[in-house]
């Protein structure tokens, strides 16, 4: 990367960090409505910073993936994109679309499972290479095995916000080195409130 692009990226990184600081202030002030707007702006800035400046060149490094760059594939129904994520109190909600039933359905998992999954993935991360989920699952919470669908729901959300990246069938990597304390809480607060019915 030449000096001009490096300087421009540093400016974008600085802007993203300032927006993240404003998001933390919004959480402290319980200004959740404006928080979501600022979070969207920060996401766009992060996306611009990670754009390939030379799109005709192919990046072959599988480990080069950062937050908000890798997202699960989504399907659409009448213009809506799935899966969607929301929060219902202290529970994570994944809203998916059933092609057979032609309707949306949900799966739910306690927020604690997200934190537990992050902890186990960090512990299982090798010094080099990728994390294999067989070394992480099943999760055990207070002596009780966590249902696998809840673990994969948490994994899907972490992928959607760019904290975790999937590298084909080879495994996963976590990209939270720049995740400041409280950032995951910020992402959680940015989730829209879910007011529908549980369908699982």
Residue pairs with C-beta under 8 A, 6 or more apart in sequence:
1 9
1 53
5 53
9 49
12 45
12 48
12 49
13 49
15 45
16 42
16 45
16 46
16 49
19 38
19 41
19 42
19 45
20 42
20 180
20 183
20 186
22 38
23 35
23 38
23 39
23 42
23 186
23 190
24 182
24 186
26 32
26 34
26 35
26 38
27 35
27 182
27 185
27 186
27 189
32 189
35 186
35 189
35 190
36 190
36 192
39 186
39 187
39 190
43 68
46 66
46 67
46 68
46 162
47 68
47 69
50 66
50 68
50 69
52 59
62 130
62 167
62 168
62 170
63 130
63 167
63 173
65 165
65 167
65 173
65 175
66 162
66 175
66 178
67 161
67 162
67 163
67 175
67 176
67 178
67 179
68 161
68 162
69 162
69 165
70 159
70 162
70 164
70 165
70 166
71 159
71 160
71 162
72 83
72 156
72 159
72 160
74 81
74 82
74 83
75 81
75 82
75 97
75 99
76 82
76 97
77 97
77 102
77 104
80 97
82 95
82 96
82 97
82 104
83 94
83 95
83 96
83 97
83 156
83 160
84 94
84 95
85 92
85 93
85 94
85 95
85 156
85 157
85 160
85 191
86 93
86 95
86 191
86 192
86 193
86 194
87 93
87 111
87 188
87 191
87 192
87 193
87 194
88 108
88 193
88 194
88 195
88 198
90 110
90 111
90 112
91 108
91 109
91 110
91 111
92 108
92 109
92 110
92 111
92 113
92 114
92 153
92 154
92 157
92 191
93 106
93 107
93 108
93 194
94 106
94 107
94 108
94 109
94 153
94 156
94 157
95 104
95 105
95 106
95 194
95 196
96 104
96 105
96 106
96 107
97 103
97 104
97 105
98 104
98 105
105 199
105 200
106 194
106 196
106 198
106 199
106 200
107 149
107 150
107 153
107 200
108 150
108 153
108 198
108 200
109 149
109 150
109 151
109 153
109 154
110 150
111 188
112 141
113 139
113 141
113 146
113 150
113 151
113 153
113 154
114 154
114 157
114 158
114 184
115 184
116 139
116 141
116 146
117 136
117 139
117 151
117 154
117 155
117 158
118 158
118 163
118 174
118 176
118 184
120 136
120 139
121 131
121 136
121 164
121 172
121 174
122 174
122 176
124 131
124 132
124 135
124 136
125 131
125 173
125 174
129 171
130 167
130 170
130 171
130 172
130 173
131 171
131 172
131 173
131 174
132 171
133 155
133 171
133 172
136 151
137 148
137 151
138 145
138 146
138 148
138 151
139 145
139 146
139 151
140 146
149 200
155 164
155 172
158 164
159 165
159 166
161 187
162 175
163 174
163 175
163 176
163 179
163 184
163 187
164 172
164 173
164 174
164 175
165 172
165 173
165 174
165 175
166 172
167 173
